[in-house]
Structures are given as C-alpha cells and as structure tokens.
Amino acid sequence: MGLFKKKAIETKCKECGMELNDPVRLERHMKKAHARPSQKNFDSPGGGGGMW
C-alpha cells in the first residue's frame, strides 16, 4: 500500500554532489556554498574598475 514509505526527496547537491540528510540543510548549503557571485579577476590591470 505504501502508506509509510518515505517520499523521494532530493537531498543531493547538484553543484558539488554533497549528500545531505534534510532538504532544509540542502537549501542552506546551496545558499551558503554556491550563491556567491562570480569572482572577477581584480589583479589584472584595467579589468576591475577599481577606485583609482
């Protein structure tokens, strides 16, 4: 009958493959680990739009 079966909830990170045990933890992991904006190359001359 399947009354007490666990539903298939995705708890594996699609970015890095890390397996988490709770969907809430997966959401927190995605925000913390993968929500960073792409890092620009600030060391290159003229490519950063710096202050000076």
Biopython code that builds the backbone (N, CA, C, O; Angstrom):
import numpy as np
from Bio.PDB.StructureBuilder import StructureBuilder

atoms = [
    (1, "MET", "N", (0.809, -1.192, 0.000)),
    (1, "MET", "CA", (0.000, 0.000, 0.000)),
    (1, "MET", "C", (0.860, 1.267, 0.000)),
    (1, "MET", "O", (0.484, 2.269, -0.609)),
    (2, "GLY", "N", (1.990, 1.228, 0.668)),
    (2, "GLY", "CA", (2.884, 2.360, 0.613)),
    (2, "GLY", "C", (2.483, 3.520, 1.510)),
    (2, "GLY", "O", (2.803, 4.670, 1.208)),
    (3, "LEU", "N", (1.803, 3.246, 2.587)),
    (3, "LEU", "CA", (1.385, 4.336, 3.466)),
    (3, "LEU", "C", (2.542, 4.937, 4.252)),
    (3, "LEU", "O", (2.544, 6.131, 4.551)),
    (4, "PHE", "N", (3.514, 4.114, 4.581)),
    (4, "PHE", "CA", (4.590, 4.586, 5.444)),
    (4, "PHE", "C", (5.934, 4.690, 4.734)),
    (4, "PHE", "O", (6.977, 4.776, 5.383)),
    (5, "LYS", "N", (5.914, 4.683, 3.427)),
    (5, "LYS", "CA", (7.157, 4.824, 2.673)),
    (5, "LYS", "C", (7.578, 6.282, 2.658)),
    (5, "LYS", "O", (6.747, 7.190, 2.628)),
    (6, "LYS", "N", (8.892, 6.485, 2.679)),
    (6, "LYS", "CA", (9.403, 7.843, 2.560)),
    (6, "LYS", "C", (9.266, 8.303, 1.115)),
    (6, "LYS", "O", (9.475, 7.533, 0.177)),
    (7, "LYS", "N", (8.919, 9.546, 0.961)),
    (7, "LYS", "CA", (8.823, 10.107, -0.384)),
    (7, "LYS", "C", (10.225, 10.426, -0.881)),
    (7, "LYS", "O", (11.114, 10.757, -0.098)),
    (8, "ALA", "N", (10.405, 10.325, -2.153)),
    (8, "ALA", "CA", (11.719, 10.596, -2.743)),
    (8, "ALA", "C", (11.952, 12.106, -2.763)),
    (8, "ALA", "O", (11.425, 12.817, -3.618)),
    (9, "ILE", "N", (12.745, 12.578, -1.813)),
    (9, "ILE", "CA", (13.082, 13.990, -1.728)),
    (9, "ILE", "C", (14.552, 14.130, -2.087)),
    (9, "ILE", "O", (15.413, 13.445, -1.535)),
    (10, "GLU", "N", (14.816, 15.020, -3.013)),
    (10, "GLU", "CA", (16.188, 15.230, -3.472)),
    (10, "GLU", "C", (16.999, 15.921, -2.383)),
    (10, "GLU", "O", (16.674, 17.032, -1.967)),
    (11, "THR", "N", (18.057, 15.256, -1.926)),
    (11, "THR", "CA", (18.920, 15.834, -0.895)),
    (11, "THR", "C", (20.383, 15.802, -1.323)),
    (11, "THR", "O", (21.283, 15.860, -0.485)),
    (12, "LYS", "N", (20.614, 15.710, -2.617)),
    (12, "LYS", "CA", (21.978, 15.717, -3.122)),
    (12, "LYS", "C", (22.204, 17.016, -3.878)),
    (12, "LYS", "O", (21.393, 17.401, -4.720)),
    (13, "CYS", "N", (23.302, 17.687, -3.577)),
    (13, "CYS", "CA", (23.624, 18.962, -4.201)),
    (13, "CYS", "C", (23.961, 18.738, -5.670)),
    (13, "CYS", "O", (24.773, 17.874, -6.004)),
    (14, "LYS", "N", (23.338, 19.514, -6.539)),
    (14, "LYS", "CA", (23.585, 19.372, -7.974)),
    (14, "LYS", "C", (24.892, 20.028, -8.398)),
    (14, "LYS", "O", (25.433, 19.710, -9.457)),
    (15, "GLU", "N", (25.400, 20.944, -7.578)),
    (15, "GLU", "CA", (26.644, 21.643, -7.908)),
    (15, "GLU", "C", (27.878, 20.809, -7.576)),
    (15, "GLU", "O", (28.773, 20.655, -8.408)),
    (16, "CYS", "N", (27.922, 20.270, -6.347)),
    (16, "CYS", "CA", (29.137, 19.595, -5.902)),
    (16, "CYS", "C", (28.930, 18.115, -5.577)),
    (16, "CYS", "O", (29.904, 17.397, -5.352)),
    (17, "GLY", "N", (27.679, 17.646, -5.549)),
    (17, "GLY", "CA", (27.422, 16.240, -5.294)),
    (17, "GLY", "C", (27.367, 15.864, -3.821)),
    (17, "GLY", "O", (27.290, 14.681, -3.492)),
    (18, "MET", "N", (27.404, 16.844, -2.934)),
    (18, "MET", "CA", (27.376, 16.564, -1.498)),
    (18, "MET", "C", (25.992, 16.031, -1.105)),
    (18, "MET", "O", (24.966, 16.598, -1.481)),
    (19, "GLU", "N", (25.985, 14.961, -0.362)),
    (19, "GLU", "CA", (24.743, 14.333, 0.082)),
    (19, "GLU", "C", (24.392, 14.846, 1.475)),
    (19, "GLU", "O", (25.184, 14.727, 2.410)),
    (20, "LEU", "N", (23.191, 15.419, 1.601)),
    (20, "LEU", "CA", (22.722, 15.930, 2.877)),
    (20, "LEU", "C", (21.494, 15.118, 3.301)),
    (20, "LEU", "O", (20.840, 14.486, 2.473)),
    (21, "ASN", "N", (21.196, 15.146, 4.590)),
    (21, "ASN", "CA", (20.126, 14.285, 5.074)),
    (21, "ASN", "C", (18.787, 14.994, 5.226)),
    (21, "ASN", "O", (17.821, 14.376, 5.674)),
    (22, "ASP", "N", (18.702, 16.278, 4.866)),
    (22, "ASP", "CA", (17.464, 17.019, 5.045)),
    (22, "ASP", "C", (17.349, 18.072, 3.941)),
    (22, "ASP", "O", (18.344, 18.727, 3.630)),
    (23, "PRO", "N", (16.197, 18.251, 3.352)),
    (23, "PRO", "CA", (16.047, 19.253, 2.297)),
    (23, "PRO", "C", (16.313, 20.680, 2.780)),
    (23, "PRO", "O", (16.759, 21.526, 2.005)),
    (24, "VAL", "N", (16.043, 20.943, 4.049)),
    (24, "VAL", "CA", (16.321, 22.269, 4.609)),
    (24, "VAL", "C", (17.819, 22.509, 4.653)),
    (24, "VAL", "O", (18.289, 23.608, 4.359)),
    (25, "ARG", "N", (18.559, 21.485, 5.019)),
    (25, "ARG", "CA", (20.021, 21.603, 5.037)),
    (25, "ARG", "C", (20.575, 21.780, 3.625)),
    (25, "ARG", "O", (21.548, 22.506, 3.423)),
    (26, "LEU", "N", (19.961, 21.124, 2.660)),
    (26, "LEU", "CA", (20.386, 21.290, 1.267)),
    (26, "LEU", "C", (20.170, 22.730, 0.819)),
    (26, "LEU", "O", (21.033, 23.314, 0.164)),
    (27, "GLU", "N", (19.035, 23.296, 1.167)),
    (27, "GLU", "CA", (18.747, 24.678, 0.807)),
    (27, "GLU", "C", (19.755, 25.633, 1.453)),
    (27, "GLU", "O", (20.240, 26.560, 0.805)),
    (28, "ARG", "N", (20.065, 25.405, 2.721)),
    (28, "ARG", "CA", (21.039, 26.239, 3.424)),
    (28, "ARG", "C", (22.428, 26.088, 2.797)),
    (28, "ARG", "O", (23.158, 27.067, 2.647)),
    (29, "HIS", "N", (22.783, 24.855, 2.435)),
    (29, "HIS", "CA", (24.072, 24.588, 1.794)),
    (29, "HIS", "C", (24.170, 25.317, 0.453)),
    (29, "HIS", "O", (25.206, 25.902, 0.141)),
    (30, "MET", "N", (23.105, 25.284, -0.333)),
    (30, "MET", "CA", (23.109, 25.937, -1.638)),
    (30, "MET", "C", (23.292, 27.442, -1.484)),
    (30, "MET", "O", (24.032, 28.056, -2.253)),
    (31, "LYS", "N", (22.631, 28.038, -0.506)),
    (31, "LYS", "CA", (22.754, 29.474, -0.290)),
    (31, "LYS", "C", (24.155, 29.838, 0.175)),
    (31, "LYS", "O", (24.731, 30.827, -0.279)),
    (32, "LYS", "N", (24.695, 29.044, 1.074)),
    (32, "LYS", "CA", (25.971, 29.377, 1.683)),
    (32, "LYS", "C", (27.153, 29.041, 0.774)),
    (32, "LYS", "O", (28.100, 29.822, 0.686)),
    (33, "ALA", "N", (27.114, 27.920, 0.113)),
    (33, "ALA", "CA", (28.280, 27.446, -0.628)),
    (33, "ALA", "C", (28.275, 27.836, -2.104)),
    (33, "ALA", "O", (29.340, 28.001, -2.698)),
    (34, "HIS", "N", (27.104, 27.983, -2.697)),
    (34, "HIS", "CA", (27.058, 28.173, -4.143)),
    (34, "HIS", "C", (26.381, 29.464, -4.579)),
    (34, "HIS", "O", (26.235, 29.683, -5.782)),
    (35, "ALA", "N", (25.965, 30.317, -3.674)),
    (35, "ALA", "CA", (25.266, 31.543, -4.057)),
    (35, "ALA", "C", (26.204, 32.733, -4.207)),
    (35, "ALA", "O", (25.739, 33.857, -4.402)),
    (36, "ARG", "N", (27.495, 32.516, -4.123)),
    (36, "ARG", "CA", (28.447, 33.611, -4.274)),
    (36, "ARG", "C", (28.442, 34.104, -5.714)),
    (36, "ARG", "O", (28.346, 33.300, -6.641)),
    (37, "PRO", "N", (28.545, 35.416, -5.911)),
    (37, "PRO", "CA", (28.648, 35.916, -7.284)),
    (37, "PRO", "C", (29.988, 35.510, -7.890)),
    (37, "PRO", "O", (30.958, 35.263, -7.173)),
    (38, "SER", "N", (30.027, 35.447, -9.182)),
    (38, "SER", "CA", (31.264, 35.037, -9.827)),
    (38, "SER", "C", (32.355, 36.030, -9.498)),
    (38, "SER", "O", (32.150, 37.240, -9.595)),
    (39, "GLN", "N", (33.512, 35.527, -9.111)),
    (39, "GLN", "CA", (34.611, 36.376, -8.689)),
    (39, "GLN", "C", (35.335, 36.916, -9.912)),
    (39, "GLN", "O", (35.737, 36.162, -10.799)),
    (40, "LYS", "N", (35.492, 38.220, -9.944)),
    (40, "LYS", "CA", (36.197, 38.858, -11.049)),
    (40, "LYS", "C", (37.691, 38.824, -10.758)),
    (40, "LYS", "O", (38.112, 38.680, -9.610)),
    (41, "ASN", "N", (38.467, 38.956, -11.796)),
    (41, "ASN", "CA", (39.910, 38.975, -11.643)),
    (41, "ASN", "C", (40.342, 40.407, -11.318)),
    (41, "ASN", "O", (40.501, 41.236, -12.215)),
    (42, "PHE", "N", (40.527, 40.684, -10.041)),
    (42, "PHE", "CA", (40.886, 42.025, -9.617)),
    (42, "PHE", "C", (42.374, 42.315, -9.801)),
    (42, "PHE", "O", (42.784, 43.472, -9.698)),
    (43, "ASP", "N", (43.173, 41.323, -10.062)),
    (43, "ASP", "CA", (44.605, 41.505, -10.204)),
    (43, "ASP", "C", (45.005, 41.976, -11.603)),
    (43, "ASP", "O", (46.104, 42.498, -11.790)),
    (44, "SER", "N", (44.140, 41.800, -12.562)),
    (44, "SER", "CA", (44.509, 42.181, -13.924)),
    (44, "SER", "C", (44.438, 43.697, -14.081)),
    (44, "SER", "O", (43.531, 44.326, -13.536)),
    (45, "PRO", "N", (45.364, 44.288, -14.806)),
    (45, "PRO", "CA", (45.363, 45.746, -14.986)),
    (45, "PRO", "C", (44.200, 46.209, -15.856)),
    (45, "PRO", "O", (43.983, 45.686, -16.949)),
    (46, "GLY", "N", (43.459, 47.191, -15.363)),
    (46, "GLY", "CA", (42.375, 47.762, -16.131)),
    (46, "GLY", "C", (41.136, 46.896, -16.240)),
    (46, "GLY", "O", (40.208, 47.250, -16.968)),
    (47, "GLY", "N", (41.092, 45.794, -15.554)),
    (47, "GLY", "CA", (39.951, 44.896, -15.702)),
    (47, "GLY", "C", (39.030, 44.868, -14.524)),
    (47, "GLY", "O", (38.112, 44.049, -14.481)),
    (48, "GLY", "N", (39.245, 45.751, -13.547)),
    (48, "GLY", "CA", (38.418, 45.651, -12.365)),
    (48, "GLY", "C", (37.529, 46.840, -12.100)),
    (48, "GLY", "O", (36.580, 46.739, -11.323)),
    (49, "GLY", "N", (37.815, 47.970, -12.729)),
    (49, "GLY", "CA", (37.020, 49.145, -12.435)),
    (49, "GLY", "C", (37.217, 49.585, -10.998)),
    (49, "GLY", "O", (36.253, 49.885, -10.294)),
    (50, "GLY", "N", (38.465, 49.624, -10.565)),
    (50, "GLY", "CA", (38.788, 49.935, -9.178)),
    (50, "GLY", "C", (38.554, 51.393, -8.830)),
    (50, "GLY", "O", (37.990, 52.149, -9.622)),
    (51, "MET", "N", (38.986, 51.778, -7.652)),
    (51, "MET", "CA", (38.763, 53.123, -7.160)),
    (51, "MET", "C", (39.707, 54.138, -7.805)),
    (51, "MET", "O", (39.321, 55.297, -7.958)),
    (52, "TRP", "N", (40.906, 53.760, -8.182)),
    (52, "TRP", "CA", (41.874, 54.719, -8.740)),
    (52, "TRP", "C", (42.192, 54.403, -10.157)),
    (52, "TRP", "O", (42.987, 55.104, -10.783)),
]
sb = StructureBuilder()
sb.init_structure("model")
sb.init_model(0)
sb.init_chain("A")
sb.init_seg("    ")
for serial, (resi, resn, name, xyz) in enumerate(atoms, 1):
    if name == "N":
        sb.init_residue(resn, " ", resi, " ")
    sb.init_atom(name, np.array(xyz, "f"), 0.0, 1.0, " ", f" {name:<3s}", serial, name[0])
structure = sb.get_structure()
